Amino acid sequence: MGPATEPAAPLLSVVKGQPTAEELAALTAVVLSLGGGEPAPAGKPSVRHWVRRQQLRLAPTPGPGAWKRSRG
């Protein structure tokens, strides 16, 4: 067997009152849904990137090397 692992810290702790199992389950579901979303992939430019290009008028213009400038 491998080395013993320490138990993880509790996600929630009740400091006052006597919640039922259903109340704890509902609270846990809400807390878990608030965070832990998958971050957006970094490979695709965000909408903000294109809005900034439009404000700066950096639209691709025809001419030599235009295909390079169109990448953003």
C-alpha positions in Angstrom: 0.0 0.0 0.0 1.1 3.6 -0.6 1.5 6.3 2.0 -1.5 7.4 3.9 -3.2 10.5 2.5 -4.7 13.2 4.8 -8.5 13.7 4.5 -9.5 16.8 2.6 -10.7 19.9 4.4 -14.6 20.0 4.6 -16.3 22.1 1.9 -18.9 23.4 4.4 -19.3 23.4 8.1 -22.4 24.1 10.1 -21.7 26.5 12.9 -25.3 27.2 14.0 -28.6 25.3 13.8 -29.5 21.8 12.8 -30.0 21.6 9.0 -31.7 18.5 7.6 -29.9 16.3 5.1 -32.0 17.8 2.3 -31.1 21.4 3.3 -27.4 20.4 3.4 -27.7 18.8 0.0 -29.4 21.9 -1.5 -26.8 24.2 0.0 -23.9 22.0 -1.3 -25.5 22.0 -4.8 -25.7 25.8 -4.8 -22.2 26.3 -3.6 -20.7 23.8 -6.1 -22.7 25.5 -9.0 -21.2 28.9 -8.2 -17.6 28.1 -9.0 -15.5 25.6 -10.8 -16.7 26.3 -14.3 -14.5 25.3 -17.2 -12.3 28.2 -18.3 -12.6 29.2 -22.0 -10.0 27.8 -24.3 -7.1 30.2 -24.8 -6.7 29.4 -28.5 -9.8 31.2 -29.7 -9.8 35.0 -29.6 -12.5 36.5 -27.4 -15.2 38.9 -28.6 -13.5 41.6 -26.7 -10.4 41.2 -29.0 -12.5 41.8 -32.1 -14.3 44.8 -30.5 -11.0 46.4 -29.7 -9.7 45.8 -33.3 -12.9 47.5 -34.6 -12.4 50.5 -32.3 -8.8 50.9 -33.4 -9.8 50.4 -37.1 -7.4 47.5 -37.4 -9.5 45.7 -40.1 -7.5 43.8 -42.6 -6.7 45.9 -45.6 -5.8 44.6 -49.1 -2.2 44.5 -50.1 1.0 42.5 -49.6 0.9 40.5 -46.3 -2.9 41.0 -45.7 -3.4 37.4 -44.9 -0.9 37.7 -42.0 -2.7 40.7 -40.6 -6.1 39.0 -40.8 -5.1 36.5 -38.1 -5.4 39.1 -35.4 
